[in-house]
Amino acid sequence: KNLPQASKIKLKMYQGLEDIFAYCGQTEAIASISDRQVDLPNGGYIVFDYTEAMTVIDVNSGKFSGRENLEETIMEINRQAAAEIARQLRLRDIGGIIVVDFIDMHTEEHKAEILSVLQNALSGDKMHPKVQDITVLNLVEITRKKSRQNLSSVLYSPCPVCSGSGRVQSRETLALEIKRRLRSLLGQRGSSKNVLIAANPWLADWLKQKDMRQWERELACSIKIEADTGLHHESFMILDNSSIDK
């Protein structure tokens, strides 16, 4: 009932045992919706990054080196990227401001050709995206109407470890923080000189490979490292190991 012109649409119930997406040959297309990187047939690839303000799409040459002429190689990748970007915008239902960073082109003729390929590929999009001219930095801005929440926000939640930033502190940085905390704790009156450092295995295993004897000499204490799978990558605990041993 909610379909446009519902009376003119004929629906047929699929009753097969095979997954309907596989039956329709759409398994790979559905899987690619959640990928940050989408490979192109010529060996190049495009990368999707989502921010609060916009979606950024980066075009990369990857392993493609199919032509002797560098400029034609770039054009081949950009052509395929333009067509695939239009397809992915519909598949992922990406709306708002979209910025595409094409591989550098040095002639106005080539820029105009890629812009034409992109506009033609987007011409059948029901969201009626608007394409701006290519800038001197080979950037193209597309504005596309938001029909609903995009699939990326439906399929994914922010990472509980990095809070959606895509990064965690390096082990070297965390080691410096642990050492700073140890120095502060050991400087307190009556503190134990026998400590246990509990950390995620990713950090704990790395610390175990370090020469902790240097820390022990410098801080005048005994240090034991223990892995705890219940701790996040950036989390650690410093405990009194003398009371634990008892």
N, C-alpha and C positions, 0 to 999 in steps of 0.2 A: 504493500500500500504506500510505502514511503518512497518508492522508486519513481523517478521522473517518467511521466507518460506511461504509467504502469500498465494501462490497458493495451499498449502496443508491444509490450515485452513478453516474449514467450519463455517460460522457465521450465526446465526439465530436471527432475530429481535424479541425482547421480546415485546409483545403487551398487556400484562395483566394490570389490574388496580392496583393491589397490588404493593407496593414498591419492586423494583427488588432485593434489598438486603434482604428484609424479605422473598421474594419468594425463594431465594436461601439459606435461613437459615444463612445469614452472618451478621445480624444486630448486634449481640453481639460482633462479631469479629471486626467489623468496629468501634463500640463504644469503645472497649478496646484499640484501637490504640492511643487514646488521653489521656488515664489514666496513671498517674505516677505509680500507684500500680496495679499489676495484681495478682489476687488471684489464688491459686493452688487448685486442687480438694481435697487435703488432709488437707486443712486448713492453710497451709503455704502461703507465698506470695513473689513476687519479686518487687523491686522498681527500676525505671529508673531515673537516673539523668544525664542531658546533660551539658557538659561544652564545652568551645572552643576547648580544646585539645583532649577530649575523651568522651565516654559514659561509665558511671559506673552503673553496675547492682548489687544490693545487694539482697542476698537471706536470708529470715527470716522465722523462725519457726511458727510465728503467734500463732494460737490456737491449732495447731496439737499436740496431745499427744496420738496417737493411738497405740503405742507399749510400752511394759514394758522396753525393752532394749533401752537405750538412743542412742547408736551408730546406731542401726538399724532405729530409728526414724529419726536421722539426714540423714542417707542414703536415706530413703524414700523421704524426702523433697528435697534433692539435685538431686535425679533422676528425679523427676517431674519438678524441676526447670530447669534442663539442657535441657529437651525436650521442655519446654515452651519458654525458652530463644531463642532457635534456631528458633522457630515459630515466635516469636515477632520480631526478627531481620529482617525476611523477610517481615512481615506485615508492620512494621514501616520503612523499607528500611534504616536501620541504617548502616552507613559505617564508615570507619576510624578505630581508635583504640577503642576497647571495653574491659573493665576490669570487670570480674565477681568475686564477693566476695561470695564464697560458705560458708555454715556453716562449722565450723571447723571439719576436719576429722583427725584422729590420726594414721591411718595405711596407708602404701603405697598401699596396696591392694585396699582399699576403694577409694583412690584418683585416682588410675588407672581405676577403674570401672566407676567413674563419668566422667572422661576424655573421656572414650570410649563411654559412652552414649551421651555426647555432640558432639563428632566427628561424630557419626552415625547420629544424628539428623540434623547435618549441611551438611551431605554428598550430599544431593540433591539440595543444594543452588547454583544457577547459578552464584553467585558472588564469588564463590570459597573461602570462608573464611579460614584463617590459624589459627590453635589453638596451643598455646604454652603449655608446661608442667605446671602442678599445682605447685605453689611455696610453700615454707614452711608455708606461711601465708594463704594458701588455696585460692590464687588468680589465675585466669586464664586470660591470655591476648589473645584476638581474634583480628585479623586484617581482615577487610572485605572491598572489593572494593566499592568505592562510585559511584553509578550509576547516581545519581541526588541529588537534594536538599532533605534532609530527611523530612518525614511527619511532624515531630514536628515543624520545622521552617516554613513549609507551613501553618499548621493549627493555629499556635500561633504567636503572636507578643510580644516583651518584655513588661512587665507590666509598664504602665505609672507612677505608684506610686513608685514602688521599683526599676525601671529601669532594671528589669530582675534578681535581686539578690534573690528574693523570701523572702525578709525581709523588714520590716519597723521599724523605731525606736519605742521603747516601750513608753507607755504613761508617765511613770515615767521620762524617759529621756527627752521627749518633755516638760514636766512640768518644769523641771530644766532649760531648754533653755528659756522657756517663762519667768520664774522668773528672769533669768539673763538679758534678754532683757528689762524687766520692770524696773529693778534696774538701768540699763544704761540710759533708756529714762527718768525716773523720776529724775535722777541726773542732767539732762540738765536744764539750766536756763529758767524759764518761762514755763516749761512743765505743762500739766494739771495733776491734782490729781484725776481726775475722768476718769477711763479708761474702755474700752470695749475690751474684748478678743473674737475674732471670730475664730472658729475652726470647723473642721469636726465633725459631731455628735458623732463619735467614741471617739474622744478626749474631746469634749465639755461636753458630758453627764458624763464622768468620772470626769472632773474637778468640775462639779456642785455638785458631791457627796462629794468632799473634803471640808474641813473647810477653806474657803477662808478668813475668818476673821483673821486668823493667818497671812496670806499674807498681808492683809490690815493694820494690826497693825505694822508689820515689815517694810512695805514699805511706810506707812503713805499715803495711797490712798484708793479710793473707786473702787472696781472691779466688773464688770458685765460680765457674760459669755453668749455667744450666739452661737448657732449651725448654721453652714452654709454648706449645702450639696454640694455647688459648690467648696469647698476647699478639697484638697487631704488630706489623713490621716496625713501626716507630715507637712502640711501647717497650718499657723495661722496668724492672723493679730491683731495688737494692735492699737486701735483707741482712739481718744479723745472723750469720751462719753458725755462730757458737751456740745460740739458743736452739737452732734447728737441729744441730748434731746431737744435742742432749735429748 
